[in-house]
Amino acid sequence: MHKKPFDFWNNAVALAAFCAFVFLYLPIVTLILFSFNSNNVTKLPLTGWTLDWYAKALTNSDLLTALWNSIIVAIATVFICLVIGVPTAFALDRFQFPGKNLFRRLVLLPITLPGIITGVSILSFFSMVNIPLSLWTVIVGHGTAFTAIVVTSLFARLQRFDRRLEEASADAGAQPWQTFLYITLPNIRTALIGSGLICFTLSFDEIPVTFFLTGRDNTLPMYIWSVVRRGITPEINAIGTIIIITSIVIIFFSILMINDDSNPKK
């Protein structure tokens, strides 16, 4: 048996990847640990374990109001992104028109721009037309920023879709709406759900665009930001843990759905 030689570069890459993983996720693990700490001061060592901070967070009326506002904004954002994104993706996939390549790149612009630029731009527009800031302006801002996610995900799925299935359905006498409902939609459903879940998560956690467009009603990220300016409290650790776990679950399922090409519907 020959001893395997020491591979310096592979081990160096593995060590670098481990350090990056620790750098990214150690703060999250720390937040989760302190959410169970019985001491109301965020410092080591942990003095005990408790669920009291979760109970206080879930009975805080201001926090719950902000949480509900965030859910409303996220759901409305998903609706806007799907209503605008689905026809746009079909237009890019099915039709040829002048400036198509330029239009495709412009669609991606809002999500590639820094959130602060998007927020200031939309704020300037609302100020110009004298629209007061509210949750509705936040919804419009989020819809503008995240529609590109639906467009790119659905366009990629449509590019892999076998159009011969639609032609066979039409040859069999199906109406266009029947072909869409029973042939096209089942094949793009996972992309729609996955991109919608990603839009929900990003909208729920969004701060830069929300900061410029919100009125008197707080969303949860804005509430947390206003609280942590005075210091991190165990309640914030608790609600942060709930958001982290929920976001991980949503993103996990959305990625599974977007990449689910192994069993296409026919």
MILO-532877 format. One record per residue (C-alpha): residue number from 1; residue in three letters; x, y, z. Coordinates in Angstrom, 1 decimal. Each point is the difference from the previous one (the first is absolute). Layout:
BEGIN
resi resn u v w
NUM Ala X Y Z .
...
END
This chain:
BEGIN
resi resn u v w
1 Met 0.0 0.0 0.0 .
2 His 1.4 3.4 -1.1 .
3 Lys -0.6 2.9 2.3 .
4 Lys -2.0 2.7 -1.7 .
5 Pro 2.3 3.0 -0.5 .
6 Phe -1.0 3.2 1.7 .
7 Asp -1.8 2.3 -2.4 .
8 Phe 0.8 3.5 1.2 .
9 Trp -2.3 1.9 -2.5 .
10 Asn -3.1 -2.1 0.6 .
11 Asn 0.5 0.2 3.8 .
12 Ala 0.5 3.8 -0.3 .
13 Val -3.2 0.4 -2.0 .
14 Ala -1.9 -2.2 2.6 .
15 Leu 1.4 2.1 2.8 .
16 Ala -0.9 3.3 -1.7 .
17 Ala -3.6 -1.3 -0.7 .
18 Phe -0.3 -1.0 3.7 .
19 Cys 1.2 3.4 1.1 .
20 Ala -2.5 1.7 -2.4 .
21 Phe -2.8 -2.2 1.4 .
22 Val 0.9 0.9 3.6 .
23 Phe 0.2 3.7 -0.9 .
24 Leu -3.4 0.0 -1.6 .
25 Tyr -2.0 -2.1 2.4 .
26 Leu 1.7 0.5 3.4 .
27 Pro -2.0 3.3 0.6 .
28 Ile -3.2 -1.9 -0.8 .
29 Val 0.8 -2.8 2.4 .
30 Thr 0.9 2.6 2.7 .
31 Leu -3.3 1.8 -0.5 .
32 Ile -1.9 -3.3 0.3 .
33 Leu 1.9 -1.0 3.2 .
34 Phe -0.6 3.4 1.7 .
35 Ser -3.8 -0.2 -0.8 .
36 Phe -0.1 -2.9 2.6 .
37 Asn 2.2 1.8 2.5 .
38 Ser -1.7 0.7 3.3 .
39 Asn 2.1 3.2 0.5 .
40 Asn -1.5 3.1 -1.6 .
41 Val 3.5 1.2 -0.8 .
42 Thr 1.6 -1.4 -3.2 .
43 Lys 3.3 -1.1 1.3 .
44 Leu 1.9 -3.2 0.8 .
45 Pro -0.1 -2.2 1.9 .
46 Leu -3.6 -1.2 -0.4 .
47 Thr -1.7 0.0 3.4 .
48 Gly -2.8 -2.4 -0.8 .
49 Trp -2.6 -1.1 -2.5 .
50 Thr -3.5 1.4 -0.4 .
51 Leu -2.8 0.5 -2.5 .
52 Asp -1.3 3.2 1.7 .
53 Trp 1.4 2.3 -2.7 .
54 Tyr -2.0 -1.8 -2.6 .
55 Ala -3.1 0.4 2.1 .
56 Lys 0.7 3.7 0.4 .
57 Ala 0.7 0.5 -3.6 .
58 Leu -3.2 -1.7 -1.1 .
59 Thr -2.0 2.1 2.4 .
60 Asn 1.6 3.4 -0.9 .
61 Ser -2.8 1.9 -1.8 .
62 Asp 2.3 2.3 -1.9 .
63 Leu 2.1 -2.9 -1.2 .
64 Leu -3.0 -2.0 -1.0 .
65 Thr -1.5 3.0 -1.9 .
66 Ala 3.3 0.4 -1.9 .
67 Leu 0.1 -3.8 -0.7 .
68 Trp -3.5 0.1 -1.4 .
69 Asn 0.9 3.0 -2.2 .
70 Ser 3.0 -1.9 -1.3 .
71 Ile -2.1 -3.0 -0.9 .
72 Ile -2.5 2.2 -1.8 .
73 Val 2.7 1.8 -2.0 .
74 Ala 1.7 -3.3 -0.9 .
75 Ile -3.2 -1.7 -1.2 .
76 Ala -1.0 3.1 -2.1 .
77 Thr 3.6 0.1 -1.4 .
78 Val -0.2 -3.6 -1.1 .
79 Phe -3.3 0.8 -1.7 .
80 Ile 1.4 3.0 -1.9 .
81 Cys 3.1 -2.0 -0.9 .
82 Leu -2.0 -2.9 -1.5 .
83 Val -2.5 2.2 -1.8 .
84 Ile 2.7 2.0 -1.7 .
85 Gly 2.7 -2.6 -0.1 .
86 Val -1.9 -2.9 -1.6 .
87 Pro -1.2 1.9 -3.2 .
88 Thr 3.5 1.6 -0.3 .
89 Ala 1.7 -3.4 0.1 .
90 Phe -2.4 -1.4 -2.6 .
91 Ala 0.5 3.0 -2.2 .
92 Leu 3.8 -0.4 0.1 .
93 Asp -0.3 -3.7 -0.7 .
94 Arg -2.7 -0.1 -2.7 .
95 Phe 0.2 3.3 -1.9 .
96 Gln 2.6 1.8 -2.1 .
97 Phe -0.1 3.8 0.1 .
98 Pro 2.4 2.9 -0.6 .
99 Gly 2.2 0.6 3.0 .
100 Lys -0.7 -3.3 1.6 .
101 Asn 3.6 -0.5 1.3 .
102 Leu 0.1 3.5 1.4 .
103 Phe -3.4 -0.5 1.7 .
104 Arg 1.2 -3.3 1.5 .
105 Arg 2.9 1.7 1.6 .
106 Leu -2.0 3.0 1.2 .
107 Val -2.4 -2.4 1.8 .
108 Leu 3.0 -1.2 2.1 .
109 Leu 1.0 3.6 0.9 .
110 Pro -2.1 0.5 3.2 .
111 Ile 1.4 -3.1 1.7 .
112 Thr 3.6 0.8 -1.0 .
113 Leu -0.2 3.6 1.3 .
114 Pro 0.8 0.7 3.7 .
115 Gly -3.2 0.1 2.1 .
116 Ile 0.7 3.6 1.0 .
117 Ile 0.0 1.1 -3.7 .
118 Thr -3.3 -1.8 -0.6 .
119 Gly -1.5 1.5 3.1 .
120 Val 1.1 3.6 -0.7 .
121 Ser -1.1 -0.3 -3.7 .
122 Ile -3.5 -1.2 0.9 .
123 Leu -0.3 2.6 2.9 .
124 Ser 0.8 2.7 -2.5 .
125 Phe -2.7 -1.2 -2.3 .
126 Phe -2.6 -0.2 2.7 .
127 Ser 1.0 3.5 1.2 .
128 Met -0.4 1.4 -3.5 .
129 Val -3.5 -1.4 -0.4 .
130 Asn -0.9 0.9 3.6 .
131 Ile -0.8 -3.5 1.2 .
132 Pro 0.3 -0.3 3.8 .
133 Leu 2.2 -2.7 1.4 .
134 Ser -1.7 -3.1 1.5 .
135 Leu 0.2 -3.7 -0.2 .
136 Trp -1.4 0.2 -3.5 .
137 Thr 3.1 2.0 -1.1 .
138 Val 2.2 -2.7 1.7 .
139 Ile -1.9 -2.7 -2.0 .
140 Val 0.6 1.8 -3.3 .
141 Gly 3.7 0.4 0.8 .
142 His 0.4 -3.6 0.9 .
143 Gly -1.9 -1.1 -3.1 .
144 Thr 2.3 2.2 -2.1 .
145 Ala 3.1 -1.4 1.6 .
146 Phe -0.9 -3.7 -0.1 .
147 Thr -2.0 -0.6 -3.1 .
148 Ala 3.3 -0.9 -1.8 .
149 Ile 0.2 -3.1 2.2 .
150 Val -3.2 -1.4 -1.5 .
151 Val 0.9 1.0 -3.5 .
152 Thr 3.5 -1.6 0.0 .
153 Ser -1.2 -3.2 1.8 .
154 Leu -3.0 -0.5 -2.2 .
155 Phe 1.9 0.9 -3.2 .
156 Ala 2.6 -2.6 0.8 .
157 Arg -2.6 -2.6 0.5 .
158 Leu -1.9 0.9 -3.2 .
159 Gln 3.3 -0.3 -1.9 .
160 Arg 0.2 -3.7 1.1 .
161 Phe -3.7 -0.7 -0.7 .
162 Asp -0.8 -2.2 -2.9 .
163 Arg -2.3 2.0 -2.2 .
164 Arg -1.0 -3.2 -1.9 .
165 Leu -2.2 -0.8 3.0 .
166 Glu -2.1 3.1 -0.7 .
167 Glu -0.1 -0.8 -3.7 .
168 Ala -1.2 -3.5 0.7 .
169 Ser -2.7 1.3 2.3 .
170 Ala -1.2 2.4 -2.7 .
171 Asp 0.0 -2.7 -2.6 .
172 Ala -2.2 -2.1 2.4 .
173 Gly -2.6 2.8 -0.1 .
174 Ala 0.7 1.7 3.3 .
175 Gln -0.7 3.7 0.4 .
176 Pro 2.9 2.4 0.8 .
177 Trp -1.2 0.4 3.6 .
178 Gln -0.2 -3.8 0.4 .
179 Thr 3.5 -0.4 -1.4 .
180 Phe 1.3 2.6 2.4 .
181 Leu -1.9 -1.5 3.0 .
182 Tyr 0.8 -3.6 -0.5 .
183 Ile 3.3 0.0 -1.9 .
184 Thr 1.9 3.2 0.5 .
185 Leu -0.9 0.9 3.6 .
186 Pro 1.0 -3.4 1.5 .
187 Asn 3.4 0.3 -1.6 .
188 Ile 0.7 3.5 1.3 .
189 Arg -1.8 -0.3 3.3 .
190 Thr 3.1 -0.7 2.1 .
191 Ala 1.8 3.0 -1.5 .
192 Leu -3.0 2.2 0.8 .
193 Ile -0.3 -1.2 3.6 .
194 Gly 3.8 0.1 0.5 .
195 Ser 0.5 3.5 -1.3 .
196 Gly -3.1 1.1 1.9 .
197 Leu 1.4 -1.3 3.3 .
198 Ile 3.3 1.7 -0.7 .
199 Cys -1.8 3.3 -0.6 .
200 Phe -2.0 -0.5 3.2 .
201 Thr 3.2 -0.5 2.0 .
202 Leu 1.9 2.9 -1.5 .
203 Ser -3.0 2.3 0.4 .
204 Phe -0.5 -1.1 3.6 .
205 Asp 3.7 0.8 0.9 .
206 Glu 0.4 3.1 -2.2 .
207 Ile 1.3 3.2 1.7 .
208 Pro 1.6 2.5 -2.5 .
209 Val -3.0 0.4 -2.3 .
210 Thr -2.4 -0.2 3.0 .
211 Phe 2.0 2.7 1.8 .
212 Phe -0.7 2.6 -2.7 .
213 Leu -3.6 -1.0 -0.8 .
214 Thr -1.6 -0.8 3.3 .
215 Gly -2.5 2.4 1.7 .
216 Arg -1.3 -0.2 3.5 .
217 Asp -0.4 -3.8 -0.1 .
218 Asn 3.1 -2.0 1.0 .
219 Thr 1.0 -3.3 -1.6 .
220 Leu 1.8 -2.5 2.1 .
221 Pro 3.5 0.7 -1.3 .
222 Met -0.5 3.7 0.6 .
223 Tyr -1.3 -0.7 3.5 .
224 Ile 3.0 -2.1 0.8 .
225 Trp 2.4 2.6 -1.4 .
226 Ser -1.6 2.7 2.1 .
227 Val 0.3 -2.1 3.2 .
228 Val 3.6 -1.2 -0.5 .
229 Arg 1.2 3.6 -0.3 .
230 Arg -0.6 0.1 3.8 .
231 Gly 1.6 -3.4 0.5 .
232 Ile -0.7 -3.6 -0.7 .
233 Thr -2.7 -1.5 2.2 .
234 Pro -0.8 -3.7 0.5 .
235 Glu -3.4 0.5 -1.6 .
236 Ile 1.8 1.1 -3.2 .
237 Asn 2.2 -3.1 0.2 .
238 Ala -3.2 -2.2 0.3 .
239 Ile -1.9 1.6 -2.9 .
240 Gly 3.3 -0.1 -2.0 .
241 Thr 0.3 -3.7 0.6 .
242 Ile -3.6 -0.6 -1.2 .
243 Ile 0.6 2.1 -3.2 .
244 Ile 3.3 -1.9 -0.7 .
245 Ile -1.6 -3.4 0.3 .
246 Thr -3.0 1.0 -2.0 .
247 Ser 2.2 1.6 -2.7 .
248 Ile 2.2 -3.1 -0.3 .
249 Val -3.0 -2.3 -0.4 .
250 Ile -1.6 2.2 -2.6 .
251 Ile 3.3 0.5 -2.0 .
252 Phe 0.7 -3.8 0.2 .
253 Phe -3.4 -0.9 -1.4 .
254 Ser 0.2 2.7 -2.7 .
255 Ile 3.4 -1.2 -1.2 .
256 Leu -1.3 -3.6 -0.1 .
257 Met -3.0 1.1 -2.1 .
258 Ile 2.0 2.2 -2.4 .
259 Asn 2.5 -2.8 -0.7 .
260 Asp -2.6 -2.8 -0.1 .
261 Asp 0.4 -1.1 -3.6 .
262 Ser 0.4 -3.7 0.6 .
263 Asn -3.7 -0.9 -0.5 .
264 Pro -1.5 2.4 -2.6 .
265 Lys -3.8 -0.2 -0.3 .
266 Lys -1.4 -1.3 -3.2 .
END
